[in-house]
Amino acid sequence: MNELTRQHLVGRIIEMLPPGGVVAVLGMAYKPDTYIVEESAGLYLAQNLRRQGYRVLVHDYAAKPANSPALCEFENMESLESLRERSDIQVVVVCCPWPQYRSLKFHPSTRIFAPWQL
């Protein structure tokens, strides 16, 4: 069931993106307050989108390339302060409900997908 749910998520995001589009995946850890990304929805989504030719940017408040080597294959956004100005990001997906993501502002053209209903 978990695998089908993750596959469904990938399909929904692909429907929102043009070929080769840019997506930001926020929340790479499997839950807030941890840096563990193994088996997380964010990692699964980011890996599958990258394999299909999308440009994937990632962010997490605890998981970083230094403590989660699986993140080394993606563009890591250290700061989210510029999200409001980034018109190149077509879709933002919030995969882990870190409370800090609730106050983020995005460019008006950016589509937000937040299954956690931030």
C-alpha positions in Angstrom: 0.0 0.0 0.0 2.8 2.4 0.8 4.4 1.7 -2.6 1.2 2.4 -4.4 0.7 5.6 -2.5 4.2 6.9 -3.4 3.7 5.9 -7.0 0.4 7.8 -7.0 2.2 10.9 -5.6 4.8 10.7 -8.4 2.0 10.5 -11.0 0.1 13.4 -9.6 3.2 15.7 -9.6 4.1 14.7 -13.2 0.7 15.8 -14.3 1.4 19.2 -12.8 4.8 19.7 -14.6 5.8 20.3 -18.1 8.5 17.9 -19.5 11.9 18.8 -17.9 10.2 21.1 -15.4 11.5 22.3 -12.1 10.1 21.0 -8.8 11.1 21.7 -5.2 10.6 18.9 -2.7 10.4 20.2 0.8 10.7 17.9 3.7 13.0 15.0 2.7 13.0 13.3 6.1 10.2 10.7 6.8 8.9 12.8 9.7 9.7 16.1 11.4 12.6 16.4 13.9 14.7 13.7 12.3 17.3 13.6 9.5 16.4 10.1 8.4 15.4 10.0 4.7 15.4 6.3 4.0 12.0 5.1 2.7 10.6 8.7 2.9 8.1 9.9 0.5 10.2 12.9 -0.3 13.3 10.9 -1.3 11.1 8.5 -3.4 9.5 11.4 -5.2 12.7 13.3 -5.8 14.5 10.2 -7.1 11.7 9.2 -9.5 11.3 12.8 -10.8 15.0 13.2 -11.4 15.2 9.8 -13.3 12.4 11.1 -15.5 14.3 14.2 -16.5 12.9 16.8 -14.1 15.1 19.3 -12.3 14.7 18.6 -8.6 15.6 21.0 -5.8 15.3 19.7 -2.2 15.1 21.1 1.3 14.8 19.8 4.8 15.5 21.4 8.1 17.4 18.4 9.6 18.4 16.1 6.6 21.4 17.5 4.8 23.9 15.9 2.4 26.4 15.6 5.3 24.1 13.4 7.4 21.9 11.9 4.6 24.2 11.1 1.6 21.2 10.2 -0.6 20.6 13.9 -0.9 23.9 14.5 -2.6 22.3 13.8 -6.0 20.0 16.8 -5.8 20.3 20.6 -5.7 19.9 21.4 -2.0 18.3 24.7 -1.1 20.1 25.9 2.0 17.8 28.9 2.4 14.1 29.2 1.6 14.0 33.0 1.8 14.1 33.4 -1.9 11.2 31.1 -2.8 8.9 34.1 -3.2 11.1 35.4 -6.1 11.9 32.1 -7.7 9.6 31.9 -10.8 11.6 29.0 -12.2 10.1 26.6 -9.7 6.8 25.4 -11.2 5.7 23.0 -8.4 6.5 22.8 -4.7 5.7 19.6 -2.9 5.7 19.5 0.8 6.4 15.8 1.7 7.1 16.2 5.5 5.0 18.5 7.6 7.7 20.6 9.2 5.8 23.4 10.9 8.2 26.0 9.5 6.9 25.3 6.0 3.5 26.8 6.9 4.7 30.4 6.8 6.6 30.2 3.5 5.6 32.4 0.7 5.9 31.3 -2.9 6.0 33.0 -6.3 2.4 33.5 -7.5 2.9 31.2 -10.5 4.2 28.3 -8.4 1.8 25.5 -7.8 1.8 24.0 -4.3 1.0 20.4 -3.5 0.8 19.8 0.2 -0.9 16.5 1.2 -0.5 17.7 4.8 -2.8 20.7 4.0 -0.5 23.3 5.4 
